[in-house]
């Protein structure tokens, strides 16, 4: 989970500036936080897509955003913890099994005795028959093979997380200034008009 913290001095300055505006601080904070969180989510999806060579839609499903509100001006970006099916890592069927692209190194790896299949439900995956004592038990049962979760892959790249956190903090401060200016300009225009 990613959390972005605003400097307390900045918060107090904005609260003093908007003291005369009803719910001004809450309005500005929730708008700035939501805008920044959306940008951070997009950045996370882009970086994970670039590193994993996966489709953005597959990644975006597992990177969720809980938006801020007036009552709670805090947004949370949650990165999914479910293991990713191996078929999403550019899996290819070979005579010896299935090869897939390893996310950490970018090299292709062989998973011996595996096969790619589409289930009756339409789900496509990389599977391996269960073995007992080194011998194949039969056609069933089979297990789907998975890799790390998006959260595990994100945590394995601490420099990426630090970089996104730094960018997000700067963007939030900039966005707070923008929202305060916008609110005060609209208020002044209403009074003048």
Secondary structure, 3 states (H helix, E strand, C coil): CECCCCCHHHHHHHHHHCCCCCCHHHHHHHHHHHHHHHHHHHHHHHHHHHHHCCCHHHHHCCEEEECCCCCCCCCEEEECCCEEEHHHCCCEECCCEEEEECCCCCCEEEEECEEEEECCCCCEEEEEECEECCEECCCCCEEECEEEEHHHHHHCCHHHHHHHHHHHHHHHHHHHHHHHHHHHHHHHHHHHC
